């Protein structure tokens, strides 16, 4: 199986992260999947932005969950872009790629579950067209309870062992560890247990080569053209 090329926040190394232009660029650079971050805004829509505030990537200020969609849409993202909704991202990429939705904000499990159910019921998607990941135990636990059909990925920066425990607890399908945590034996052990291994964020050519040699299932990168 070829390694799945996953564009991190689109093609973050080339175009402002989590923008429609960045996701479109990732596909032109060879990504077969995209990774993105979602928060629920004050009016309930799922918006695609990494941080809990808009301060770093826009000309505005404030917490994402306290701003309405109209307020968020009035902001300009670095490079002249706007904050997209999750629906807009899917309108942009269509079924041309697999989508990794990271539940970044709190209380995102229910709206993400609703979103996926709607796409499966009305738009011809299957649950296998998505994977939903998070660092947050509460959101992963909520999703596994609300909708056990949604494939889950466990993000970890510190401990593969902890990710493994959560994966077992929440019936996840994948581990998403920081690439520095990986060894040949940990990758093999995870795969033998039935988990996909999707490390992040692998950008430097020597790191890409090392991670490929470990036999991972996919690589999350800011530079899809390097995979």
Beta strands, then each sheet from edge to edge (+ up, - down):
strand 1: 4-8
strand 2: 33-40
strand 3: 46-48
strand 4: 98-103
strand 5: 130-134
strand 6: 152-156
strand 7: 174-177
strand 8: 196-199
strand 9: 218-221
sheet 1: 3+ 2- 1- 9- 8- 7- 6- 5- 4-
end
